[in-house]
């Protein structure tokens, strides 16, 4: 009996005992996973899904997390440009061994579904709004907003970013600590701005 499963945007024809290299899965070595997107079951009584076969699944054991062969991308432009660029890439993969093919009852097996994992760079932006909110909460609230463009080196764009970070007055800028300045990611606050804000806040 064989099955055609879909994972990582690719299709694989598998049977029990096969070892596959698939797009990276969120699972550790030795863990069991189940592929629920089964397009077809083959054998004595073939079943074709529309698009997937209901209740079917392919169970596998994760052997290890690996990287594929390095792919070299080389760009060379002709004539006067004299530009060359070489980029290497190694795709993250997961090595799995197919242990069992279920024609039905896969949804009740209780085995973790095989899902891909997001790259490390995509998880980081989720934490940024929290830091911005922290900076807003810690910045002292003032009744009236000042014209921040009066500071040397602060233009309209930088002033807007400071307001977005919760700094709307000279007093708020003057009382920022080093930790609060480091937490502001929308704009890089310069030490001279803080000094000028202290003078302007005094009036």
Secondary structure, 3 states (H helix, E strand, C coil): CEEEEEECCEEEEECCCCEEEEECECCCCCCEEEECCEEEEECCCCEECCCCCCCCEEEEEEEEEEECCCEEEEEECCHHHCCEEEEEECCEEEEEEEEEEECCCHHHCCCCECCECCCHHHHHHHHHHHHHHHHHHHCCCCCCCCCHHHCCCCCHHHHHHHHHCCCCCHHHHHCCCHHHHHHCCCCCCCHHHHHHHHHHHHC
